[in-house]
């Protein structure tokens, strides 16, 4: 399947589908915990980027990675790149932050092949992986040498997002989840 065929199908499909190197995969539904975590974080991200040149997006905006021929639907993304404001389609290409809320069905893929593809995005500074079963967040951050470093947060830690100069309380992220 070509990207053009994928987009034509996306316009009429009742479900979201990711495009990975010519193949299309249906997205699974989410849980109330997944939704609440995404909503809590989206609220914080929107507040942080309001009035700046950055935009926060939730779920239905794809990330295109042309170099590896994929379109993914991250749970949340933030872009500060002016090139993303010029796109008329439902995707961005230059995020600085990508967030995935893990589920048992997608965890291995989110940590493995998907993260390998995300690392090809030159503008990506942080990749946040959030557990929906316990207070556990991993932030992969690209350092000044281009090497990805892991920062792990549990319990009552504060999550630091350097790409947006933002500190997030774990209690706020997981509010109303359990």
Residue, then its C-alpha position, 0 to 999 in steps of 0.5 A: x500500500x502506498x501512503x496515498x492509498x493509506x490516507x484515502x482509507x483513513x478518511x473513511x475508516x471507522x478505526x485508526x490505523x498506523x502505516x508501517x512500510x507499506x502495511x496497515x495495522x489497526x489500533x487497539x482501543x484504550x482503557x479508562x486509565x489510559x485515557x485519564x493519564x493522557x487527559x491529565x498530561x494533555x492538560x498540563x502540556x496545553x497549559x505549558x505551550x499556550x502562547x508559545x510557538x509550540x502546539x500539543x496534540x492528542x491521539x488523532x494526529x499522526x507523526x510521519x517519519x518519511x525516512x523509514x516510511x511510517x505514520x504513527x499515532x502517538x498518544x500525545x505529541x508536541x511540536x515547536x517547529x514552524x514547518x509543522x504549522x504549514x501542514x494541511x494533513x492530519x500529521x506532523x513531521x517535526x515533534x520535540x516530544x512524543x508520549x506513549x501510554x503503555x498497554x500490554x498489547x503495545x508495550x514491546x512495540x512501543x519500546x522496540x521498533x517504534x522507538x527505533x523509528x522515533x529516534x530517526x526524527x532529528x527534532x525529537x528531544x524526548x520520548x516519554x513512556x508511561x505505565x498505566x498499571x503503576x506510577x512509573x514513567x520513563x523519559x528517554x532524552x537525547x543529550x547534546x551529543x545525540x545519545x539517548x539517556x534514560x531517566x526513570x521516575x516512580x512513586x512521588x517523583x517529579x518528571x522533568x521534561x527539558x524540551x518544554x521546561x516543565x516539571x510534572x508531579x506523578x500524583x497529577x499525572x495519575x490523578x483519578x486513575x486508581 
